[in-house]
């Protein structure tokens, strides 16, 4: 389905995403709920964490580190193309920045 650049471990993916939360990344995962359950979702431009409202962008970056995400086993991310907050299951991630994810 995708032309992969190579393989990457899920631990490296999680480390990369969390180390630079403002750096956009490409992600493909299998949906686990809803009408489209079992289909592949591709997010071309995502950033780690919940969407930030404009009035909060200029605050101290240390204030942003307050964890708002409490669902275990998921990655909190914002789809920059449509502004939606998404939480794919870590176990359902199949590709990251065009690398095949090995679990």
C-alpha atoms as one frame of an Amber mdcrd trajectory, in Angstrom:
protein
   0.000   0.000   0.000   2.811   2.428   0.887   6.363   2.676  -0.445   8.230
   2.379   2.836  11.649   3.947   3.398  12.489   1.175   5.835  11.424  -0.043
   9.261  11.285   1.657  12.657  10.406   0.317  16.102   7.339   1.596  17.941
   9.607   2.682  20.815  11.592   4.919  18.454   8.353   6.347  17.032   7.076
   7.241  20.496  10.425   8.739  21.447  10.558  10.874  18.269   6.995  12.137
  18.655   7.378  13.036  22.333  10.848  14.594  22.039   9.740  17.313  19.607
   6.021  17.935  20.240   5.767  20.889  17.814   7.390  19.071  14.881   4.800
  17.798  12.361   4.808  14.100  11.468   3.038  11.723   9.063   1.117   8.794
  10.583  -1.008   5.898   9.339  -3.052   3.775  11.726  -5.961   1.363  11.742
  -9.182   2.805  13.156 -10.378   0.881  16.199 -13.893   2.308  16.683 -16.790
   3.809  14.772 -18.392   3.058  11.437 -15.017   2.952   9.705 -13.506   0.508
  12.218 -10.731  -1.585  10.652  -9.911   0.905   7.903  -6.610   2.752   7.577
  -6.498   6.442   8.441  -3.616   8.552   7.133  -2.812  11.861   8.802  -0.413
  13.792   6.590   0.403  16.574   9.078  -0.012  15.868  12.770   1.528  17.324
  15.901   1.762  15.722  19.320  -0.847  16.825  21.865  -4.190  18.555  21.966
  -4.999  21.590  19.816  -3.928  24.861  21.380  -6.268  27.787  21.242  -4.712
  31.010  19.938  -4.855  32.782  23.295  -2.806  29.986  24.897  -0.041  29.888
  22.247   1.832  32.822  23.722   2.002  31.531  27.264   5.007  30.008  28.921
   5.841  26.623  27.271   6.192  25.071  30.736   2.451  25.571  31.271   1.771
  23.388  28.234   3.360  20.388  29.915   0.305  19.879  32.124  -1.054  16.500
  31.025  -4.608  16.734  29.713  -4.600  13.331  28.065  -5.562  10.451  30.354
  -6.388   7.591  27.969  -3.705   4.938  28.319  -2.318   3.198  25.262  -3.041
   6.055  22.867  -1.158   8.941  21.280  -2.778  12.369  21.671  -2.326  14.296
  18.438  -3.818  17.138  16.457  -4.487  16.787  12.740  -3.167  20.098  11.363
  -5.145  19.781   8.132  -8.537  19.967   9.850  -7.698  20.891  13.484  -9.248
  17.712  14.896  -7.970  16.062  18.057  -7.269  12.360  17.509  -6.126   9.578
  19.839  -5.069   6.501  17.851  -4.165   3.368  19.754  -0.397   2.860  19.877
  -0.882  -0.802  18.973  -2.720   0.219  15.771   0.017   2.460  14.318   1.307
   0.904  11.094   3.441   3.668   9.555   5.319   6.758  10.739   6.947   9.272
   8.352   6.746   6.599   5.622   8.577   3.993   7.734   6.894   0.678   8.509
   6.336   0.439  12.271   7.493  -2.767  13.955   5.741  -3.630  17.238
